[in-house]
Amino acid sequence: MALTRLDAETLESFYANLHRCRDWCGGKANVKHRLEGEHTCTARCRPHVCKPLSASSVRQIHWILSGAFSRAVRWRWIAVNPAGQAEPPAPPHPDPHPPNPADAARIINEAWRDPDWGALVWLAMTTGARRGELCALRWHHLDLSAGVLTLRRSTYLDEHGELQEKDTKTHQQRRVALDPETIEVLRELHGRYLDRLAQLDADADPADYIFSPEPDNSRGYRPDTITQRYSRLATRLGIDSHIHALRHYSATELIYAGVDVRTVAGRLGHGGGGTTTLRVYAAWLSESDQRAAGTLAARMPPRPVAPTQRSVESSPYQTIAAELRDQIANGRLRPGDQLPTVADLAATHGLSIGTAHRAVALLTSKGLVNVARGRRATVAGA
């Protein structure tokens, strides 16, 4: 079609066609055979299911066309950009479903059955990194002494199913500060990596991947492998969650703790100075005014430690948890009773609010305490 004949009606008609099934079935029920021509049908010959392009894909096509037409206007091929008058499909309403603190504790405990996998899930929670960014991390991207992680690359599968790397989604690198507990998680992960290399009689290479299915960390994970493994973990626990929900968890907990939106946007790699962060996570902004909090590390569930690594002396948060557990056991705190506030627990024991948070999270992970967002923790029922 000639450029001069393109108008908004033509483009909107084109967008409507994209919403039809990709096989152009016309809405008729039929069978999608595994082979062409005569053959014996098997279970792989299934009823056809219509799969139109999503609204998000159609919107991307609209913006690609709009950019092309803008150049045509600049080169004076046409006088008006027809895409400027066409209306693309409306964007979906943001509705993130991050795991609540109790579910996050269960996820961490289950993931830590494999310490390397647990470290990946932990880092996804604390940094909000995308799965492709986690798969592309190499040891030279990590500065343990400074406590900084640099996210500059992302992995993807090409048309041949081969693992490739590219820039991050926003085409810019970002540096994410790490809390002391996360630094310790990564330090232990690096120690296990060096132990494996010693057994293989191999030398460490800063270009090796941080997370890898190979003993020598020479190859990174496929993004779909991360998705599938996390989905199986969530299914075992009976939790409706996916790997991207950990990114939502990081964002909502930071906002809930009172961290400003621009800082949250910087950690997540959102463009527009926080516009995307505001649009997606605005539901949690009012809650940040109801409660003062410290850092994301203080709101993380306690990290499980292997029995050989446990200290002889209990940690302060374990001491608080033990006292509350005794009060529940001897009946001083009955099912349904409210626990003291974290501020009261911190003041009573002369510790930080973050330490008191971890004590409550530990009891929650063991099923002794119920936690609901915006409410005080209560003793779980019998």
N, C-alpha and C positions, 0 to 999 in steps of 0.2 A: 504494500500500500504506500502511496506517495506520502511523504511527510506532511505536506500541506493539507492532506485530507484527514489526518489524525485529529480526533477531538476527544473530549472527556467521555462522551457516550461510547465511543469505540473502545477506549481503555477499560471502562467499567464493565462492558460486555465481555472483554477478554478476561478480566478478573473473575467474573461469574463462571466462565468456562473452566478456569483453573480450579474452581471448587467442585467440579464434576469429578467422577472417578477417573483415575489415570489411565485405566483400560478402556475408557469410553464405552462402558457397557450399556449406557442408557437406562440404568436402574433395573435391568432385567436380571432375574435370578438365573444363574447358570453354574456350571462346574468348571473350576480351574484345573485343567489336567497338567500332570507333571511332564508329559511328553506330547509332541505334536504327532498327528497321524493315528493310525490304529494301534492300540496297545491294551494290555490288561490293566485296569485301574487298580490302584492300591490305596492305602490310607493316605498317601501323599496327594491323591486327586481329591481335592476338597471343594466344598461350595465356595464360590467366589465372594469375596468381601470387598465392598467398595472402599477405596482409599484415596480420597481427594487430597489436594495440597492443603496444608494447614493455613490458617489466617496469617500466622507469622511468616510463612514462606511467601505468601502472596504479597504481604507488605514489603518484604525484601525485594521482590521483583519490581514492585511499584517504585521503590527508591532508586533501584538501578536504572529503570527507564527515565525517571525524573532527572537523574544526573546526566544521562545521555542527551536528553532533550535540552537541558540547560546549555550544554556545549553547542548544540545545534543553533540555539538562539544567539549564543556568543559569536558563532561563525556566520551568523545571518543567513542560515539555511531556512529557518522559520522565524516568524515574528513573535509567537507566543508559545510558552511551554504548556502543552495540553495536560501534562501530568499535574500541573498546579491546580487545575480545575476538577480533576478526577478525584473520587473519594475511595481510598483503599479500605479494606476490611478494618474494623475497629480492633485495637490491640486487646488481648485478653485482660481481664481484671486481675491484678496481682493478688494471689492468695497463698502466701508461703505457709508451710506447715512444719516448722522446726520441731524436733523432739523436745519435750519438756525436761526439766532437770532430772526427774526420776528416771525417765527413759534413757536420757543421755548417760546416766550412771550405769544402767544395765548394759547399754551398748558397749561402753568402755570396758566393763568387766568381762563381757563375753569376747570382745576382740582381743583382750590381753592373754587369751589362751595361747595365741601365737604372738610373742613380744614384738616381732617386726611388723606384723599386721596391726597390732595395737598401737604402735608408734605412728603408723600412717593415719589411722582413724583419729588419734589424739591431735596430730598436726592439722588435719582437716578441720577439727573443731576449733582449735586455738587461732589458726591463721585465716580461715575462710577461703583457702586456696581452692581453685577449680581442680577437678580430677585430672585433666590434662596437664595442668601445671605441676601437680604432685608427681605425675608419672615422669615428667621431664627434669625433675630436680637431680642435680649432681652435687658431689661433695664440695666442689669449688664454689657452689652457690651458697654455702653455709659458713658463717663466721661464728664459731662457738664462743670465742673469746669476747667478741663484741656483742653477741646475742642478737645477730641480725641474719635474716634469711632473704635472699634476693630471688625474686620470681621474674624470669626474663624469657622463658621459653615454654611451649606447650606442645604436647604430642597429639597426633591424630592418625587415623588410618586412611591411606589413599585409596584410589579406586581398585587397586589390586589387593587390598587388605594388608598392605605392608605398613609398618610403623614408621611415621615420619615426624619431624619437628617443625614448628613454625613460631612466629611471634605470639605473644599473649593476645587475648581477645581484643584488647584495646591498643595493641601494638606499642606498648610501653612497658618498661621494666618497673618494678616497685620493690621497695625494701620494707620488710615487715619485722618489727621488733619482737623478740621472743622473751617470755617470762622465764624466771629461773627454773621452774619445774619442767617446762618444755625443753629448755637447754639440757637439763639432766636426761630427759627422755632421749634426745638426739645423741647425747654423749654416750649413753649406754648402747644405742643402736650402732654408733660408729665402732665401739669396742667389740661388739659381736661381729661386725664386718671384718675388722682386723684379725680376730681369732679365726674366722673361716679362711682368710687368705693365708694365715700361718699354716693351717692344716693342708692347704693346697700348694704350699711352697711358692706363693705368688706375691708380687709387690703391690702395694696400694697405689691407686691412680686417682688423682683428684677429679678426673673426668668420669669416674665410675658413678653409676646411679645410686642415689640414696635408698630408693625402694626398688627392689628387683626380685624376680623369681629365680634368678641364677645365684649359685653359691658365691661367685666372684663379683656379683653386681655389675656384670658387663652389659646387661640388657635391661631396659626399663619395662615396667608393666604396660600392657595394653589398657587403654581407658575402659573398654567394655569389660575387661576382667575385673577391674576395681568395682564397677557398677554391679556386676553379677555376684561377686563375693559379698559385698555389703548387703545386697538384697536378700541373699540366703541367710545372713546373720540376723537381719531384722525379722525375717519370716520365722526363724527359730524362736525368737523372743516374743513373737506375736505383736510386733510393733509395725505400724504402717509408716514406713520411711524409705527414703532413697538417698544415695550418696550426696546429691546436691542439697539435701535438707541440712547437712552439717554446715554448709555455707550459710544457710538461713539461721541456723543455731548461733553461729558466731556473731552474725550481725545483730540479731535480736537481743542476745545477752549483753553485747556492748552497749546498745541503745538503752536497754533496760537499766544498765549500770550507770547511765548518765554521761557516756562518752559522746562528744559532739559529732554531728552527722558527717562533717567534712573528714574527720579522722577515720570514722568507720568506712566512708567511701574510699579513702586512700588505702586502707588495709585490704579491702575487697577488690580494688582495681576498677571501681566504677568511674565512668567518665562523667563530665558535666558538673563537676564540683559538688556532687552529692545529690543531684536531681533524681537520678535513678534510685538511690538509696532512700530518699524521701518518699518517692512514689510507691516503692515496693514495701517498705517497712514503716510507713507512717502510723500504722495501727498500734505500734509499740511506743511511739514518742510520748504519749500522755503518761504512760506508766513510769517513764524516767523521771518525772517530776514528783512521784510519790515516794521515792526511796533513794537514799544516798548509797552509793556502792563504790567499791574500789576499782579493781581491774578484772579483766576476763579470767585471769588465772584464779582469782578468789572464788569465782562462780563455777569453775570446772569441778566435776566429780573427782573424788580421790583416785589417784592412779594406783592400780593393783601392782604389788611388788612381789617378785618371786620369793618363795620361802628362804632361799639361800641369801637373799639380799636384805631381808628384814633386819632392822636394828634391834639390839637387845632391849633398849629403852624405847618405850612407846613415844610416838610423836605427840605434840600438844593436842592436835585435833582428835587423835585416838583416845587421849585421856578424857576429853570432854564427852566423846561418844560413849566411852565405857561408863561414865557416871550416869549419863542419861539412860543407858541400857539397864543399869542396875535399878534406877528409879522405876522403869517400866516393869522390870521383873518382880520387884517387891510390892508393886501395886500403888506406889506413890503417884505414878502417872498412869491413868487408866485409859482404855481405848476411847478415842474422841477428845481427850484432854489436849489443850494447846501446850506446846513446848514454850519455854521462855524465848523471847526474841533473840536473834543473833547478837543484837547490840548488848542485851543483858548478859548473855553467855560470855561474850568477849570481855565485858567489864568485870564479871565475877571472877574470871580466870586470869585477867590481866593480859589478854591476848588480842590479836587483831580480829576485825570483823570477818576477814577472809578465812582465818583459821576456824572460826565458829561456823561459817558457811560449809566448810569441808566436813566438819563433824556431823552436821545435819544431813549432808549429802551421803555420808557413809551409812548412817542409819536408814536413810531412804533406800539405798541400794540393797540393804538386807531385809527390806520389807517391814521394818519396825515403825516407820514414820511415813505419813502421807504429806506431800507438798503440792500446793496449788498456787499458781502465779497470782501475786497480789494478796495472799492470805498467809496467816501464820501456820507453821507446820503443826500437825496434830498426830497423836499416837494412833497407829493403825489398829483396826478392829481385830478381834480374836479370830 
